[in-house]
Amino acid sequence: MAGHSKWANIQHRKGRQDDKRGKIWTRVIREIMVAARLGGGDLSINPRLRLAVEKAKAVNLPADTVKRNIDKATGALEGVSYEEIRYEGYGIGGVAVIVDTMTDNRVRTVADVRHAFSKYGGNMGTEGSVAFQFKHCGQLIFAPGTSEDKVMEVALEAGADDVVTGDDGAIEVLTAPTEFEAVKHALEATGLKPDLAEVTMRAENTIELAGDDATRMQKLLDAIEELDDVQEVFHNAAL
């Protein structure tokens, strides 16, 4: 990701998320329900649920809404059952795209995702067609101006895999998914609060797009992200 402005990309993404607050609540609720259904409602033994509840707090989802949906998922209340499905495809200029969905109707979801790809100049791929271009990992990003030495010392001691400083001065800490929580808590305990912290699919290499290609790619991403069943969209475009 070095070589272009990671910080600009993060701020752009956060701004777009702020514009879609209601949809983000829906996605977080789905994540909470699936995490609770798969691993139980006890946060102390369900790391995926802990991360989902942290996401809920970050977007100001009310605590009673969180509890109600955990109860639904674990059978204490009647709820909807969602399944997770991942789709892969290509965008403008060969950009790799991964679409993670949660759905109660896979026929509807695959039709919606395929339509969004084809309408905006992309195309669906087969399973595994682009996933090899991404790494499943924990990612924590700090603003330019943060002490690189301090981040590196704390992160590596806590079990991080790598610390990368971009050309724009943003600092990126990479962890194994299983070490993400421990590294995040260690950093926060020393006053180092990341601007972005998540377990993600990180692109190993990026494709830079500008002008009309960047505009078309953003339209494609927007169309996919606006689908009701879509949870996360990962891509390797630098817009």
Summary of the structure (lengths in Angstrom):
residues: 239
radius of gyration: 18.2
end to end distance: 12.0
largest distance: 51.8
contacts: 743
relative contact order: 0.17
helix: 49%
strand: 23%
